[in-house]
Amino acid sequence: MLHEAISDEFDPEVLLDTDESLSYCRPGVSQEIVKKLRRGAWIVQAQLDLHGMRREEAREALSEFIRESSKRGLRCLRVIHGKGLGSIGKEPVLKGKVRAWLVQKEEVIAFSQARAHDGGAGAVLVLLQPGSVGPGSSSSSSGKV
């Protein structure tokens, strides 16, 4: 039998610093922002749980959540997309979609996979730009993802 080499000392947080697919920072925004988000420098002010939603439902819910959170002046959000354990083939359907949708939202300046106690691989922490983006602003966001 093959003995696998695994260690109790391994720190998964190290991967977050090197795997760019786990985080995003809008061009022109300092990478320090993403590092602070990963370290928990911002308090999560609201969360959205997408468990059990179909793709279209999740897209609409996420778009509305981002829009409303921005209008309320919130900065740090948690979006729970799940790990895909209940999906066909045990593959996370929403995980990649949520990230793809977030980069298209003008209000989003950064996001990072959540730390283990914030949901780990089943959630993402999202940082919105300061100030609200609402009707009459210079934003060209139509609210669609």
Secondary structure, DSSP 8 states (H G I E B T S, - for coil): -------TT--THHHHHH-GGGEEE-TTS-HHHHHHHHHT-S---EEEE-TT--HHHHHHHHHHHHHHHHHTT--EEEEE---STTSGGG--HHHHHHHHHHHH-TTEEEEEE--GGGTGGGEEEEEE-SS---TTSS----S--
